[in-house]
Amino acid sequence: MPISRRSLIGSSVAAALLDSVEHANRAGRRRFHACLSPEALDHDPDLLDVVARAGVSSVWIAGFFYGFWPYPIEKIRHWRDRVEARGMAASVVNIPLGHPGDSLGSSDAGFPLTPDRRWRVAVRPDGSTYVGTSLHPPATDDNVAALKRLRADGVRRVFLDDDFRLATGPGVIGGCFCDDHRRAFLASGGYAEGRWTELLNDVRSRSLSPILRAWVEFTCDQLTASFRAQEKAIGGRGRLGNMVMYLGAEKAGIRLADYAGVPLRVGELMFDDASFGRVKGKTDELFSALFHRRFVRPELAYSETTAYPADRLSSSNMAAKLAVSTIADVRNTMFMSGLTAFPKPHWDTLAPAMKENARIHEVIAGHVPRGPLKLLWGEASRYVGDDVPFSLPLALGIPFEVTAHPARDGWTFLSDADAQAASSGALRSAGTSFMARTGRNGTVRQISESMDGLIQWKRSILPELSRVPYLADDGHAVLAWYPTARACIVWNLEERKRDRVLAFGASRRTITVGPLGIVLVAEAQAS
């Protein structure tokens, strides 16, 4: 497709703006992005000035949606030009497969909620059907054509929203179980027809059998192939990014290792006050971000700082979400709220919080949190788990670290699926103590995921924490320790101001943290 002179000039301007953002990320500086639809911008053109004043450096404009162009390419171009005129980089977000339900929040009653009618519906293991998050022809071809069109218009960077997955939601073992996929899968492994019933039974029981593992890999192969075709379509110096949804992994068709080296939006889920307002909502969110950061460099990592519906997450909770990216060294925060912008007054709260988190982030950028609490999201969780992590220990104020394999020391809190794997011998400790909500055979210590029970356990291990900083009182807070930066971050998970006691060896110091606030503390010396 030929590129016009106007698009070539515009592409050069966009490239310069995007290069400046990438350079800042590589240098360890935090950058802020806003996802906005042409619909929201038409409704409130002043919104661009508001986000620019708040500190947003990039705006991502809604583009192609599961077989449709809801907005003319000329309108997308118009708003890209307006964004760049304000000194911000302009890119596009596509929703490639659609979502099983209305998750967009458009104010336009005529907005298409389901994929193009030429696209086939998907089939669950029980035979019921749904639309979205499945791959049949011509979905990939349509997305490739859309990306080529955007590229010809000068667009250099596109993100695929989290509907680019093959599971209807977190914890679901994905893939389409239609007759065509059944035949293709059985042929791929030379399986007899009767093995299909075996697979369906294993999916229902979440049994990580050889045939279920083969099914998950078969599903991942489909999604990766579609991504590669779309990545090729954006071409040249263009970049295609992927959003992997909350705890997104292999069972959703997302083979995380396949996306190394591409922009990756880490998965989040707590999009309203009811979910993020819980202490466990906050620790689950942090757990997912830390897990995904294992697979992406910090400068290519983006958050999914989302409010949905747009007015259901308070400005204070949205500001508190910034701590997730700071602690996990996710260099790019992407604010999202479907097709409707969240309330404009939110930016009055967000702007100072963005500045403070960016200041703190510069200190710990490139450093890795360490500690005796271990976060392990193992193979069983990734392939057949229910995506309910044992995350609440993060609220104990004890330093933690993410591990790819069982550690040699400390305490590793396991999900139910990983605990079952440990009890069966499929997951073995290298010296760490396995802790879980369920356990048997003495391999795993059973402990309730409740703050009362965990605080009692914390008190019992205090003598073993003399070599690391920790919070000596019983409040609810995350303590991330970066020994190579000689610093800690404390994130208060309570909606009230708290004085916290930071212990390190025999030393004690009191620090004050605002409601849901985050503070950087120079590391005290152990004595």
Phi, psi and omega per residue, in radians:
M1 nan 2.165 -3.072
P2 -1.189 2.601 3.135
I3 -1.841 2.200 -3.098
S4 -1.290 2.835 3.118
R5 -1.074 -0.715 3.128
R6 -1.065 -0.756 3.130
S7 -1.159 -0.632 3.140
L8 -1.133 -0.752 3.106
I9 -1.141 -0.804 3.130
G10 -1.083 -0.664 3.125
S11 -1.110 -0.626 3.121
S12 -1.149 -0.723 3.087
V13 -1.105 -0.819 -3.139
A14 -1.064 -0.698 -3.131
A15 -1.081 -0.725 -3.141
A16 -1.115 -0.723 3.137
L17 -1.161 -0.747 -3.139
L18 -1.175 -0.662 3.110
D19 -1.081 -0.637 3.137
S20 -1.169 -0.641 3.095
V21 -1.161 -0.782 -3.132
E22 -1.105 -0.700 3.130
H23 -1.084 -0.744 3.122
A24 -1.087 -0.710 3.138
N25 -1.133 -0.718 3.117
R26 -1.135 -0.527 3.137
A27 -1.377 -0.048 3.081
G28 1.652 0.188 -3.113
R29 -1.662 2.536 -3.137
R30 -1.374 2.459 3.066
R31 -2.269 2.608 -3.043
F32 -2.089 2.383 -3.057
H33 -2.218 2.646 3.066
A34 -2.244 2.319 3.059
C35 -1.653 2.091 -3.095
L36 -2.342 2.499 3.103
S37 -1.652 2.667 2.999
P38 -0.951 -0.581 3.093
E39 -1.034 -0.825 -3.131
A40 -1.177 -0.656 -3.124
L41 -1.261 -0.649 3.055
D42 -1.077 -0.685 -3.112
H43 -1.198 -0.597 -3.086
D44 -2.532 1.435 -3.112
P45 -1.051 -0.433 3.139
D46 -1.229 -0.168 -3.099
L47 -1.026 -0.600 3.135
L48 -1.086 -0.713 3.106
D49 -1.127 -0.663 -3.117
V50 -1.130 -0.834 -3.096
V51 -1.212 -0.616 3.120
A52 -1.121 -0.762 3.127
R53 -1.123 -0.562 -3.124
A54 -1.248 -0.374 3.126
G55 2.068 0.202 3.081
V56 -1.288 2.332 -3.131
S57 -1.906 -0.233 -3.129
S58 -2.470 2.426 3.065
V59 -2.092 2.292 3.137
W60 -1.897 2.128 -3.011
I61 -1.802 2.331 -3.137
A62 -1.088 2.340 -3.065
G63 -2.137 -1.741 -3.025
F64 -1.610 2.320 -3.089
F65 -2.176 1.887 2.982
Y66 0.540 0.995 3.061
G67 1.736 -0.052 -3.085
F68 -2.196 2.685 2.869
W69 -1.914 1.512 -3.107
P70 -1.065 -0.454 3.130
Y71 -2.121 2.362 3.118
P72 -1.017 2.570 -3.137
I73 -1.022 -0.518 3.111
E74 -1.155 -0.619 3.109
K75 -1.223 -0.705 3.081
I76 -1.063 -0.759 3.119
R77 -1.102 -0.718 3.132
H78 -0.988 -0.808 -3.096
W79 -1.320 -0.507 3.008
R80 -1.068 -0.773 3.133
D81 -1.084 -0.716 -3.138
R82 -1.150 -0.673 3.107
V83 -1.094 -0.857 -3.096
E84 -1.160 -0.549 3.103
A85 -1.115 -0.389 3.098
R86 -1.644 0.156 3.068
G87 1.448 0.224 3.108
M88 -1.844 2.639 3.060
A89 -1.315 2.505 -3.128
A90 -2.069 2.226 3.119
S91 -2.373 -3.050 -3.049
V92 -2.277 2.533 2.996
V93 -1.982 2.207 3.032
N94 -1.867 2.604 2.988
I95 -1.945 1.729 -2.884
P96 -1.348 -0.526 -3.012
L97 -2.096 -0.300 -3.073
G98 1.566 3.032 -3.036
H99 -2.308 2.501 3.106
P100 -1.237 1.303 -3.126
G101 2.318 3.018 -3.140
D102 -1.448 1.839 3.117
S103 -2.114 0.394 -3.022
L104 -1.884 -0.555 3.091
G105 1.214 0.631 3.115
S106 -1.303 2.530 3.050
S107 -1.524 -0.073 -3.139
D108 -1.572 1.987 -3.083
A109 -1.115 -0.362 -3.126
G110 -1.619 0.074 -3.080
F111 -1.159 2.318 -3.114
P112 -1.203 2.210 -3.097
L113 -1.759 -0.281 -3.119
T114 -2.182 2.748 -3.098
P115 -1.054 2.879 3.081
D116 -0.864 2.485 -3.089
R117 -1.100 -0.353 3.088
R118 -1.217 -0.297 -3.123
W119 -1.516 2.418 -3.095
R120 -1.429 2.678 3.069
V121 -1.348 2.883 3.135
A122 -1.788 2.832 -3.096
V123 -2.165 2.283 3.065
R124 -1.434 2.949 3.118
P125 -1.039 -0.467 -3.136
D126 -1.519 0.055 3.106
G127 1.625 -0.189 3.095
S128 -1.265 2.790 -3.047
T129 -2.050 2.805 3.072
Y130 -2.727 2.889 3.110
V131 -1.911 2.525 3.115
G132 1.687 2.886 3.108
T133 0.802 0.764 2.998
S134 -2.547 2.774 -3.091
L135 -2.055 1.943 2.914
H136 -2.321 2.682 2.976
P137 -1.019 2.492 0.116
P138 -1.796 0.561 -3.008
A139 -1.010 -0.879 -3.112
T140 -1.129 -0.750 -3.138
D141 -1.065 -0.701 3.130
D142 -1.149 -0.696 3.118
N143 -1.194 -0.663 3.081
V144 -1.082 -0.793 3.135
A145 -1.073 -0.683 3.137
A146 -1.141 -0.728 3.135
L147 -1.166 -0.656 3.079
K148 -1.112 -0.659 3.118
R149 -1.156 -0.750 3.101
L150 -1.114 -0.721 3.128
R151 -1.074 -0.740 3.129
A152 -1.115 -0.429 3.132
D153 -1.581 0.100 3.051
G154 1.711 0.045 3.118
V155 -1.284 2.303 -3.055
R156 -1.912 -0.397 -3.065
R157 -2.393 2.322 -3.127
V158 -2.375 2.434 2.988
F159 -1.895 2.424 2.972
L160 -1.592 2.146 -3.105
D161 -1.194 3.003 -2.971
D162 -1.268 0.026 2.950
D163 -1.261 -0.068 3.046
F164 -1.475 1.368 -3.130
R165 -2.773 2.931 -3.118
L166 -2.099 0.584 3.018
A167 -2.363 2.557 -3.077
T168 -1.237 -0.320 3.130
G169 -3.123 3.111 3.135
P170 -1.007 2.498 3.072
G171 1.412 -0.051 -3.107
V172 -1.644 2.307 3.004
I173 -1.374 1.976 -2.903
G174 -1.585 -2.890 -3.046
G175 1.787 2.692 3.099
C176 -1.674 2.231 -3.041
F177 -1.769 0.567 3.120
C178 -1.307 3.024 -3.102
D179 -1.110 -0.684 -3.127
D180 -1.113 -0.775 3.127
H181 -1.231 -0.587 3.074
R182 -1.043 -0.864 -3.113
R183 -1.102 -0.729 -3.112
A184 -1.144 -0.702 -3.135
F185 -1.173 -0.835 -3.123
L186 -1.051 -0.688 3.129
A187 -1.197 -0.599 -3.095
S188 -1.111 -0.540 -3.125
G189 -1.923 0.059 -3.088
G190 1.121 0.609 -3.088
Y191 -1.488 2.543 3.017
A192 -1.238 2.732 -3.089
E193 -0.991 -0.615 -3.099
G194 -1.141 -0.337 -3.129
R195 -1.206 -0.334 3.138
W196 -1.106 -0.725 3.091
T197 -1.104 -0.680 3.082
E198 -1.055 -0.766 3.121
L199 -1.081 -0.812 -3.124
L200 -1.058 -0.689 3.101
N201 -1.131 -0.697 3.134
D202 -1.189 -0.620 3.071
V203 -1.106 -0.794 -3.126
R204 -1.096 -0.686 -3.089
S205 -1.585 -0.033 -3.099
R206 0.958 0.809 3.131
S207 -1.682 2.082 -3.105
L208 -1.400 1.237 3.133
S209 -1.490 2.915 3.089
P210 -1.008 -0.670 -3.101
I211 -1.291 -0.583 3.075
L212 -1.207 -0.674 3.071
R213 -1.062 -0.722 3.127
A214 -1.123 -0.672 3.108
W215 -1.103 -0.779 -3.139
V216 -1.084 -0.760 3.124
E217 -1.142 -0.661 3.083
F218 -1.053 -0.751 3.124
T219 -1.161 -0.747 3.100
C220 -1.079 -0.694 3.123
D221 -1.009 -0.710 3.138
Q222 -1.104 -0.841 -3.068
L223 -1.195 -0.716 3.115
T224 -1.102 -0.724 3.132
A225 -1.084 -0.694 3.105
S226 -1.139 -0.731 3.122
F227 -1.097 -0.768 -3.124
R228 -1.085 -0.701 3.118
A229 -1.121 -0.704 3.126
Q230 -1.248 -0.636 3.103
E231 -1.085 -0.712 3.112
K232 -1.132 -0.600 -3.093
A233 -1.176 -0.606 3.136
I234 -1.274 -0.552 2.879
G235 1.024 3.026 3.022
G236 0.894 -2.246 3.126
R237 -1.513 0.116 3.127
G238 -1.218 2.739 3.109
R239 -2.270 2.370 3.066
L240 -1.969 2.202 3.132
G241 -1.918 2.814 -3.085
N242 -2.270 2.405 3.027
M243 -1.800 2.223 -2.919
V244 -1.811 0.121 3.126
M245 1.092 2.910 -3.111
Y246 -0.969 2.095 -3.133
L247 0.925 0.431 -3.122
G248 -1.012 2.332 -3.094
A249 -2.766 -2.778 -2.964
E250 -1.006 -0.695 -3.074
K251 -1.106 -0.337 3.062
A252 -1.654 0.179 -3.112
G253 1.512 0.105 -3.056
I254 -1.817 1.669 3.059
R255 -1.455 1.731 -2.911
L256 -1.013 -0.606 -3.139
A257 -1.077 -0.393 -3.119
D258 -1.261 -0.260 -3.042
Y259 -1.908 0.273 3.039
A260 -1.110 2.342 3.106
G261 1.568 0.018 3.072
V262 -2.059 2.709 3.069
P263 -1.010 2.350 -3.047
L264 -2.348 2.191 3.037
R265 -1.590 2.053 -3.119
V266 -1.206 2.582 -2.994
G267 -1.424 2.333 3.027
E268 -2.271 2.967 -3.036
L269 -2.534 -0.446 -2.980
M270 -1.481 1.541 -2.944
F271 -1.747 -0.018 3.123
D272 -2.428 2.998 -3.073
D273 -1.145 -0.568 -3.123
A274 -1.100 -0.665 -3.107
S275 -1.529 -0.820 -3.108
F276 -1.308 -0.350 -3.126
G277 -1.209 -0.330 3.093
R278 -1.403 2.548 3.086
V279 -1.025 -0.775 3.142
K280 -1.180 -0.512 3.039
G281 -1.033 -0.714 3.137
K282 -1.231 -0.731 -3.122
T283 -1.258 -0.599 3.044
D284 -1.072 -0.750 -3.133
E285 -1.068 -0.789 3.128
L286 -1.139 -0.716 3.132
F287 -0.997 -0.821 -3.109
S288 -1.095 -0.756 -3.137
A289 -1.113 -0.746 3.138
L290 -1.142 -0.674 3.095
F291 -1.078 -0.848 -3.105
H292 -1.192 -0.494 3.128
R293 -1.105 -0.321 3.063
R294 -1.055 -0.411 -2.958
F295 -1.922 0.057 -3.080
V296 -2.511 2.445 3.080
R297 -1.159 2.596 -3.048
P298 -1.031 -0.614 -3.112
E299 -1.265 -0.282 3.080
L300 -1.778 0.025 -3.092
A301 -1.568 2.339 3.116
Y302 -2.160 2.568 3.050
S303 -1.543 2.961 2.979
E304 -2.075 1.130 -3.061
T305 -1.372 1.558 -2.896
T306 -2.028 2.473 2.890
A307 -1.986 2.228 3.083
Y308 -2.695 2.291 -0.271
P309 -0.908 2.873 -2.888
A310 -1.007 -0.492 -3.077
D311 -1.829 0.252 -3.045
R312 -1.694 -0.116 3.090
L313 -1.993 2.079 -3.094
S314 -1.131 2.773 3.115
S315 -1.100 -0.598 3.141
S316 -1.188 -0.677 3.096
N317 -1.252 -0.628 3.091
M318 -1.134 -0.691 3.085
A319 -1.136 -0.659 3.129
A320 -1.132 -0.555 3.122
K321 -1.050 -0.428 -3.134
L322 -1.049 -0.466 -3.137
A323 -1.115 -0.530 3.128
V324 -1.032 -0.838 -3.132
S325 -1.191 -0.639 -3.141
T326 -1.108 -0.871 -3.104
I327 -1.107 -0.695 -3.075
A328 -1.502 0.016 -3.087
D329 0.970 0.851 2.975
V330 -1.616 1.940 -2.940
R331 -1.307 -0.307 -3.059
N332 -2.129 2.105 3.035
T333 -1.710 2.179 3.120
M334 -1.985 1.928 3.098
F335 -1.401 2.311 -3.086
M336 -2.460 2.718 3.067
S337 -2.815 0.689 -3.078
G338 1.222 -2.616 -3.085
L339 -1.539 -0.208 3.109
T340 -1.815 2.273 -3.139
A341 -1.195 2.531 3.056
F342 -1.249 2.864 -3.014
P343 -0.916 2.320 -3.070
K344 -1.042 -0.612 3.097
P345 -1.051 -0.309 3.080
H346 -0.949 -0.614 -3.053
W347 -1.142 -0.409 3.077
D348 -1.150 -0.593 3.081
T349 -1.420 -0.680 -3.058
L350 -1.203 -0.681 -3.016
A351 -0.965 -0.902 3.115
P352 -1.175 -0.576 3.109
A353 -1.167 -0.668 3.079
M354 -1.074 -0.778 -3.133
K355 -1.109 -0.750 -3.124
E356 -1.192 -0.742 3.113
N357 -1.134 -0.649 3.099
A358 -1.119 -0.682 3.121
R359 -1.096 -0.825 3.139
I360 -1.140 -0.703 -3.065
H361 -1.063 -0.648 -3.126
E362 -1.036 -0.542 -3.096
V363 -1.264 -0.669 -3.030
I364 -1.798 -0.055 -3.118
A365 -0.984 2.268 -3.136
G366 1.518 -0.141 3.105
H367 -1.732 2.699 -3.022
V368 -2.011 2.285 3.082
P369 -1.147 2.440 3.122
R370 -2.252 2.747 3.091
G371 2.884 3.021 -3.073
P372 -1.376 -0.346 3.040
L373 -1.424 2.272 -3.068
K374 -1.947 2.376 3.064
L375 -1.859 1.947 3.139
L376 -2.196 2.054 3.022
W377 -1.922 1.674 -2.912
G378 -1.448 -3.080 -3.078
E379 -1.045 -0.722 -3.129
A380 -1.091 -0.708 3.091
S381 -1.108 -0.710 -3.052
R382 -1.274 -0.534 -3.065
Y383 -1.700 -0.644 -3.035
V384 -2.415 0.064 -3.051
G385 -1.281 2.947 -3.089
D386 -1.680 0.131 3.087
D387 1.056 0.668 2.993
V388 -2.046 1.543 -3.065
P389 -1.268 2.723 3.014
F390 -1.514 1.382 -2.976
S391 -1.761 -0.270 -2.981
L392 -1.061 -0.480 3.061
P393 -0.983 -0.354 3.073
L394 -1.080 -0.369 -3.113
A395 -1.519 0.090 -3.068
L396 -1.494 -0.139 -3.101
G397 1.297 0.491 3.086
I398 -1.966 2.364 -3.127
P399 -1.057 2.645 -3.036
F400 -2.421 2.943 2.993
E401 -2.656 2.766 3.128
V402 -1.677 2.343 3.123
T403 -2.182 2.545 3.085
A404 -1.479 -0.412 -3.117
H405 -2.428 2.859 3.101
P406 -0.947 2.327 -3.064
A407 -1.372 3.067 3.119
R408 -1.658 -0.134 -3.080
D409 -2.636 -3.113 3.060
G410 1.243 -2.828 -3.085
W411 -2.151 2.203 -3.121
T412 -1.927 2.048 -3.139
F413 -1.589 2.175 -2.993
L414 -1.888 2.582 2.944
S415 -1.206 2.979 3.136
D416 -1.091 -0.697 -3.123
A417 -1.150 -0.754 3.122
D418 -1.219 -0.581 3.086
A419 -1.111 -0.692 3.082
Q420 -1.111 -0.701 3.110
A421 -1.118 -0.667 3.114
A422 -1.172 -0.717 -3.140
S423 -1.142 -0.532 -3.130
S424 -1.521 -0.152 -3.128
G425 1.640 -0.037 3.137
A426 -1.275 -0.421 3.090
L427 -2.119 2.122 -3.040
R428 -2.072 2.445 3.105
S429 -1.332 2.533 3.011
A430 -1.778 0.244 -3.127
G431 2.393 -0.342 3.108
T432 -1.271 2.713 3.077
S433 -1.610 2.088 3.109
F434 -1.346 2.322 3.109
M435 -2.234 2.432 -3.109
A436 -2.784 2.908 3.084
R437 -1.246 -0.461 3.114
T438 -2.322 2.660 3.123
G439 -3.039 2.854 3.110
R440 -2.749 2.982 3.074
N441 1.120 0.249 3.108
G442 1.287 0.014 -3.138
T443 -1.321 -0.586 -3.062
V444 -2.180 2.295 3.046
R445 -1.427 2.211 -3.120
Q446 -1.502 2.291 -3.139
I447 -2.599 2.446 -3.111
S448 -1.254 2.472 3.043
E449 -1.519 1.289 3.077
S450 -2.377 2.572 -3.111
M451 -1.106 -0.665 -3.141
D452 -1.059 -0.846 -3.126
G453 -1.159 -0.678 -3.128
L454 -1.227 -0.617 3.095
I455 -1.148 -0.691 3.076
Q456 -1.079 -0.726 3.104
W457 -1.121 -0.728 3.119
K458 -1.004 -0.778 3.138
R459 -1.052 -0.565 -3.095
S460 -1.288 -0.339 -3.087
I461 -1.876 0.092 -3.093
L462 -0.910 -0.713 3.121
P463 -1.048 -0.378 -3.112
E464 -1.578 0.053 -3.103
L465 -1.844 0.256 -3.031
S466 -1.160 -0.347 -3.072
R467 -1.681 0.023 3.133
V468 -2.319 2.690 3.008
P469 -1.279 2.622 3.069
Y470 -2.764 2.872 3.084
L471 -1.573 2.103 -2.982
A472 -1.429 -0.266 -3.137
D473 -1.617 -3.099 -2.984
D474 -1.828 0.338 3.124
G475 -1.270 3.097 -3.119
H476 -1.809 1.895 -3.111
A477 -2.754 2.645 3.022
V478 -1.653 2.341 3.010
L479 -2.106 1.991 3.075
A480 -1.831 2.209 -3.064
W481 -1.958 2.183 3.127
Y482 -2.029 1.505 -3.027
P483 -1.070 -0.570 -3.141
T484 -1.273 -0.324 3.036
A485 -1.700 -0.059 -3.086
R486 0.892 0.875 -3.077
A487 -2.670 2.762 3.024
C488 -2.207 2.693 2.931
I489 -2.036 2.311 3.042
V490 -2.016 2.173 3.097
W491 -1.983 1.980 3.116
N492 -1.313 2.107 -3.116
L493 -1.627 0.090 -3.129
E494 -1.806 2.646 -3.092
E495 -1.582 0.643 3.063
R496 -2.591 2.684 3.106
K497 -1.127 2.437 -3.100
R498 -2.371 2.451 2.893
D499 -1.645 2.165 -3.082
R500 -2.050 2.574 -3.135
V501 -1.801 1.979 3.111
L502 -1.640 2.073 -3.140
A503 -1.858 2.479 3.019
F504 -2.614 1.836 -3.003
G505 1.140 -2.274 3.140
A506 -1.526 -0.141 -3.087
S507 -1.438 2.608 3.076
R508 -2.387 2.418 3.040
R509 -2.514 2.561 -3.135
T510 -1.740 2.304 3.079
I511 -2.162 2.594 -3.132
T512 -1.940 2.266 -3.126
V513 -2.205 2.303 3.138
G514 -1.239 3.020 3.116
P515 -0.989 2.160 -3.109
L516 0.975 0.343 -3.014
G517 -1.472 2.968 -3.140
I518 -2.296 2.368 3.110
V519 -2.338 2.604 3.032
L520 -1.744 2.301 -3.097
V521 -2.175 2.162 3.013
A522 -1.075 2.334 -3.031
E523 -1.082 2.221 3.025
A524 -1.258 2.739 3.128
Q525 -1.570 2.345 3.061
A526 -1.193 2.497 3.122
S527 -2.516 nan nan
